[in-house]
Amino acid sequence: MTSYTKIGRGASNVFVYVLLATLGIAWVLPIFYLVYTAFRVTPSTGIINQLFPHGLKLGFDNFTRLFRDTMFSRWLINTLIVATSSCALTTLFILMVSYALSRLRFRLRKPIMNVLLVLGMFPGFMSMIAVYFILKAMGLTNSLVALVMVYSGSAALSYYICKGFFDTVPKAMEEAAFLDGASQPIIFWKIVLPMAKPIIVYTVLTSFISPWCDFIFVNTIISDREKYTVSLGLYKMINAERNSFNDNFTVFCAGAFVVGTIIVSLFMSMQKYYVEGITSGAVKG
């Protein structure tokens, strides 16, 4: 290897490292700004033109205003109710549909899988208007039940990762249980699911994040202030009046920090199983 080749590779490595460092800083900087703004306290609580203005202090004043002057606690409870209910129903639907498509053989199995896969490629907000009028006809608008129905109604469209995991589970244990007299539901609940912890955790996390962070459907269905979720509540708070954006920006960042901390803590505590679920579910289709 000539010296010119070594120099060329060294320059290439330096360029790659500089590029990755730049992208990393660009990714972390907005998060740092949000956390920093959530904790900074100044004579004016609005948007600060200077990043480090004179007389800057750090504290919990923005969090105090968040819980004292807004209905953030109520919005957070609503979000937890919707997210946990949708997560439970969605996880149950996905596991049952995925297992059925993985193990059962019937005439319309392939067409159903193809239709579900194609429908899953369309963005959910494309059906927003139709969903709203259906819920309105049923008298379910402006309710948390409607949100749970919306988020869990399309659960079967996300079957492919979970089905890939069930395809890797050996059938020998199921066949042995079947010969011992176990029915298909018993095999599913008592034999297959205890071995499917990684994919269950993956499904729970993905099913929880979507309703936790959603804004579009909440803004369409909910109009009662007491039934807002955190995403809609913070949006309405910061746009309530003409000057409310400047006055409530740091409070908005404090709310975003609380919401982000909860979901990040949940993800980090289950990261091991989340990665296992993705990798094991991607082995076979």
C-alpha positions in Angstrom: 0.0 0.0 0.0 1.5 3.3 -1.1 1.7 6.4 1.0 -0.7 8.2 -1.3 -3.3 5.4 -0.7 -2.9 5.8 3.0 -3.3 9.5 2.8 -6.4 9.2 0.7 -8.0 6.7 3.1 -7.1 9.0 6.0 -8.6 12.0 4.4 -11.7 9.9 3.5 -12.1 8.8 7.2 -11.7 12.4 8.4 -14.4 13.5 6.0 -16.7 10.8 7.2 -16.1 11.5 10.9 -16.6 15.3 10.4 -19.8 14.6 8.5 -21.2 12.2 11.1 -20.2 14.7 13.9 -22.0 17.5 12.1 -25.1 15.4 11.6 -25.0 14.3 15.2 -24.8 17.9 16.4 -27.6 18.9 14.1 -29.8 16.1 15.5 -29.0 16.9 19.2 -29.1 20.7 19.0 -32.9 21.0 18.8 -33.3 18.6 21.8 -30.7 20.6 23.8 -32.5 23.8 23.0 -35.9 22.4 24.1 -34.5 21.1 27.4 -32.6 24.3 28.0 -35.6 26.5 27.2 -37.8 24.4 29.5 -35.6 25.2 32.5 -34.5 28.7 31.8 -36.1 31.6 33.8 -35.8 35.2 32.7 -37.7 38.4 33.5 -39.7 37.7 30.3 -41.0 34.2 29.9 -41.5 34.5 26.2 -39.2 33.7 23.3 -35.7 34.8 24.1 -33.9 36.4 21.2 -30.5 35.8 22.7 -29.5 32.2 23.5 -27.8 33.3 26.8 -29.3 36.6 27.7 -28.2 38.8 30.6 -29.7 37.7 33.9 -30.4 34.2 32.8 -31.4 31.8 35.5 -32.4 28.1 35.5 -35.2 26.7 37.5 -38.6 25.0 37.6 -40.8 28.1 37.1 -42.0 27.0 33.7 -43.1 23.6 35.1 -44.9 25.4 37.9 -46.8 27.5 35.4 -47.5 24.4 33.3 -49.2 22.5 36.1 -50.7 25.6 37.8 -52.1 27.7 34.9 -53.1 25.0 32.4 -55.0 21.7 32.5 -51.8 19.8 31.7 -52.4 17.2 34.4 -55.8 16.4 32.9 -54.4 16.3 29.4 -51.7 13.9 30.5 -54.2 11.6 32.2 -56.3 11.6 29.0 -53.3 10.8 27.0 -52.3 7.9 29.3 -55.9 6.5 29.2 -56.1 6.6 25.4 -52.5 5.4 24.8 -52.7 2.4 27.3 -56.2 1.4 26.1 -55.2 1.6 22.4 -51.9 -0.2 23.2 -53.7 -3.1 24.9 -56.3 -3.6 22.1 -53.8 -3.0 19.3 -51.3 -5.5 20.7 -54.0 -8.1 21.2 -55.3 -7.7 17.6 -51.8 -7.7 16.0 -50.7 -10.9 17.9 -53.9 -12.8 17.0 -54.0 -11.7 13.4 -50.2 -12.4 12.9 -50.4 -15.8 14.5 -53.4 -16.8 12.4 -51.7 -15.7 9.2 -48.5 -17.5 10.2 -50.0 -20.8 11.2 -53.3 -21.3 9.6 -53.7 -22.2 5.9 -56.9 -21.1 4.2 -58.0 -20.1 0.7 -58.0 -16.3 1.1 -54.8 -16.2 3.2 -52.5 -14.7 0.5 -55.1 -12.2 -0.8 -55.8 -11.0 2.7 -52.1 -10.5 3.5 -51.6 -8.6 0.2 -54.6 -6.3 0.8 -53.5 -5.6 4.4 -50.0 -4.8 3.2 -51.2 -2.4 0.5 -53.6 -0.7 2.9 -50.9 -0.2 5.4 -48.9 1.8 2.9 -51.4 4.6 2.8 -51.1 7.4 5.4 -53.7 7.2 8.1 -54.7 10.8 7.8 -56.1 10.1 4.3 -59.1 8.5 6.0 -59.5 11.3 8.5 -62.6 12.9 7.0 -64.4 9.6 6.5 -63.6 8.5 10.0 -64.9 11.7 11.4 -68.3 11.4 9.7 -68.6 7.8 10.7 -68.0 8.7 14.3 -70.3 11.6 14.1 -73.1 9.3 12.7 -72.5 7.0 15.7 -72.5 9.9 18.2 -69.0 9.2 19.3 -67.2 12.4 18.4 -65.6 14.4 21.1 -64.9 11.3 23.3 -61.8 9.4 24.3 -63.6 6.2 23.3 -63.5 7.4 19.7 -59.8 8.0 19.8 -59.2 4.4 21.1 -61.4 3.0 18.3 -59.5 5.0 15.7 -56.0 4.0 16.9 -56.8 0.3 17.5 -59.2 -0.1 14.5 -56.4 -0.5 12.0 -54.2 -2.7 14.1 -54.2 -5.6 11.7 -52.4 -3.6 9.1 -49.2 -3.8 11.1 -49.1 -7.6 11.2 -46.0 -8.3 9.1 -43.2 -7.8 11.7 -45.1 -9.9 14.2 -45.9 -12.6 11.7 -42.2 -12.8 10.7 -41.5 -13.6 14.4 -44.1 -16.3 14.6 -42.7 -17.9 11.4 -39.4 -18.5 13.2 -41.1 -20.2 16.2 -40.6 -24.0 15.8 -43.9 -25.8 15.2 -42.7 -29.0 17.0 -43.9 -27.7 20.4 -47.3 -26.8 19.0 -47.6 -30.1 17.3 -46.7 -32.0 20.5 -49.3 -29.9 22.5 -51.9 -30.6 19.9 -51.3 -34.4 20.1 -51.7 -34.1 23.9 -55.2 -32.6 23.3 -54.5 -28.9 23.5 -56.7 -26.7 21.3 -55.4 -23.9 19.1 -56.3 -21.1 21.5 -54.6 -22.9 24.4 -51.5 -23.4 22.3 -51.5 -19.7 21.4 -52.0 -18.4 24.9 -49.9 -20.9 27.0 -47.2 -22.0 24.6 -46.6 -19.5 21.9 -47.0 -16.2 23.7 -44.6 -17.0 26.6 -41.9 -17.5 24.0 -42.8 -14.3 22.2 -41.7 -11.7 24.8 -39.5 -9.7 22.4 -42.1 -9.2 19.8 -44.8 -8.5 22.4 -42.6 -5.7 23.8 -41.9 -4.4 20.3 -45.6 -4.3 19.5 -46.5 -2.7 22.9 -44.0 0.1 22.3 -45.0 0.8 18.7 -48.7 0.7 19.7 -48.1 3.1 22.6 -46.1 5.7 20.8 -48.6 6.3 18.0 -51.5 7.5 20.2 -49.1 9.2 22.6 -47.7 11.5 19.9 -50.7 11.9 17.6 -52.1 15.3 16.8 -54.1 15.0 13.6 -56.9 12.7 14.6 -57.2 14.3 18.1 -57.5 17.8 16.5 -60.2 16.4 14.2 -62.3 14.5 16.7 -61.9 16.3 20.1 -63.2 19.8 20.8 -63.8 19.7 24.5 -60.9 21.3 26.4 -61.2 18.8 29.2 -60.7 15.9 26.8 -57.6 17.2 25.1 -54.5 15.1 24.9 -51.2 16.6 25.6 -50.3 17.3 22.0 -53.6 19.1 21.3 -53.6 20.8 24.7 -50.1 22.3 24.2 -51.0 23.4 20.7 -54.1 25.2 21.8 -52.3 26.7 24.8 -49.6 28.3 22.7 -52.0 29.5 20.0 -54.9 30.6 22.2 -54.4 34.3 21.7 -52.4 36.6 19.4 -49.4 37.0 21.8 -49.7 33.6 23.6 -47.0 32.1 21.5 -44.4 34.5 22.9 -45.8 34.4 26.4 -46.1 30.6 26.7 -43.2 29.3 24.6 -41.1 28.3 27.6 -44.1 26.6 29.2 -44.7 24.8 26.0 -41.1 23.5 26.0 -41.6 22.4 29.6 -44.7 20.4 28.6 -42.8 18.9 25.6 -40.0 17.9 28.0 -42.4 16.0 30.3 -44.0 14.2 27.4 -40.7 13.3 25.8 -39.2 12.2 29.1 -42.0 9.7 29.7 -41.7 8.1 26.3 -37.9 8.0 26.3 -37.9 6.4 29.7 -40.3 3.7 28.5 -38.3 3.1 25.4 -34.9 2.9 27.2 -36.3 0.5 29.8 -37.4 -1.9 27.0 -34.8 -1.2 24.4 -33.2 -4.7 24.6 -36.5 -6.5 23.8 -37.4 -3.9 21.2 -34.2 -4.6 19.2 -34.7 -8.4 19.6 -38.3 -8.1 18.4 -37.2 -6.2 15.2 -34.4 -8.5 14.3 -36.3 -11.7 15.0 -39.3 -10.5 13.2 -37.3 -9.5 10.1 -35.9 -13.0 9.5 -38.8 -14.4 7.5 -41.8 -12.8 5.8 
